[in-house]
Amino acid sequence: MKCPYCEREPKDIPEYVQQAKLEEMTPTEYVRFDEGTYHVETDLFCCTDCYIKIGMPLNTQLIAAFRLYK
């Protein structure tokens, strides 16, 4: 699981580490549970920084890009 735009995993993103700690779960579990850009089939998500940088696309656009990435 990673953000394909910056190649970071949830454990490398402070936002997810902090939120996961509050929810008593791992950063990966947190992304699967709470990240709106997470796509189960590709196991990819878009971190907040990258999501803003790429123009905050609709999830359908992200999913299409995720499928091309794999």
N, C-alpha and C positions, 0 to 999 in steps of 0.2 A: 504494500500500500504506500502510495506517495502522490505528491502533487507533480504532475508531469511538466509543469512550467518551470519550477525551481528545483525539482528532483529531491525535495526534502520529504522525510517521513514524519508522521505525527510527533514522534519522540524528539524531533529536532526543531519543533515549532513551539516557542514558549506559550503562546495562547492556548494550545491544546494540552500542553503539559499542566498548566495551571488549572484549567477547567477540569481536566481528568482527575487531578488531585482532589478538588472540591467534591467531585461526584464519586470518589473512591473507585476509580477504574483506571485502566491504562490509557495512554493517549490514543492508541489504535482503537480501543473499544469506544472511547469518546467520539472519535470521528465517525465510526460506524453507526453509533447511536444518535448523534446530534448534528453532524455536518450535512447541511442541505445539498451540497454539491457532490457528496459521495455517491459513487455508482458501483453497485455490488458486482455487476458482471465483469467490469474491468478492474475493480479494486483500486480505482483512482478517485481523487478528490481535488478540488482546487482550494488552496489555502487563501485566507483573506487577502493577503498582500497581492498575490497573483490575480485573484478574482477582480480586484479593483483595477490593477494594471491592464488587464485585458478587456476592460470595459463593462464588467458585470453582465455577462451574457445570460440568456435564459438557459435553464437546465437542459432543454432539448438541444441547444447548440453545444453545450459542454459535452453531453453524451456523444454527440456525433464526433467531436474532436477527440474524446477519449477512445472511441472505437478505432479511429484512424491511428492513434498513438500506438495501440497494441498491435 
